[in-house]
Amino acid sequence: MFAIIGILVVLGAVVGGYLMEKGNLMVLLQPAELIIIGGAAIGTVLIGNPLPTIIRIGKGLISVFVPSGFSKAFYLEHLKLLNELFQYARKNGAVKLEADIEDPSKSELFSKYPKFIKNHHALYFVCDTLRMFVSGGVSPFELDQMMELDMEVHHAGANAPVSALTTVADSLPGLGIVAAVLGVVITMGAIGGPPEEVGHKVAAALVGTFLGILLCYGFLGPMAASMSKANDAEAQFYHFLRVGIASFVRGAAPMLSVEFARRTIPSDVRPTFKEMEDFCKGRTGEKAPAAEQAA
């Protein structure tokens, strides 16, 4: 929602200021310049990136216009999941978890949390770590190192589309100059003609530079920054899972492990200990949808 508002503000400020100075809006409509800049930008993406990264760039651009899912209600739900998971392991023994983590889609424990099951990487991040814990012979330090390695690899993959989009954004002013130079070449060929025609071609050439700079600093650059922040929020979620699991495998009590995880949640969406305790004990079951809606 804020991304759409931001785009409207950028367009409103640029176009509104231009019209205030009695500018002719039709002069800015130069499809050829846009084709040169846009086509060249798409070409640089295709040259510099494999297909999976290109697909993730598209998904990332769509996600810019979708509200972040990492709300207080989201974290409350996962705090409850961790609490139930740890309580179950403590009560029945870690070996009892084996059936749940081997096939989480059929697990009675995980089936209560369909959103978590749909998040395949997070699901297997938890299950694969607990599988190593159940198998034995792996120290808590080694499990923590495994989780850190998994997070680093995942974060690097998530940042690849951001880096690619940032590179394209940085190239747009240069591509705008390319379009402007081509416009100047065309203008040179029209010298000697009517002054109005020459002036129109000069204006069209300058629009190329204008579009390149506007697309870079007004749209693609901020979108890449928004994608980067979304990746940081996802990385924080995995850190939350890592701290909770690491605390439990070191021997901390389930609620203490969950409290360690709660302390890693960003302050703007972090529930209080009382909210977490009530939610984990089922005393606020009717408030979760309201919290999600508010978020």
Secondary structure, DSSP 8 states (H G I E B T S, - for coil): -HHHHHHHHHHHHHHHHHHHTT--GGGG--HHHHHHHHHHHHHHHHHHS-HHHHHHHHHHHHHTTS--S--HHHHHHHHHHHHHHHHHHHHH-GGGGHHHHHSGGG-TTGGG-HHHHH-HHHHHHHHHHHHHHHH----HHHHHHHHHHHHHHHHHHHHHHHHHHHHHHHHHHHHHHHHHHHHHHHHHHHTTS-HHHHHHHHHHHHHHHHHHHHIIIIIIHHHHHHHHHHHHHHHHHHHHHHHHHHHHHTT--HHHHHHHHHHTS-TTT---HHHHHHHHTTTTTTTHHHHHHH-
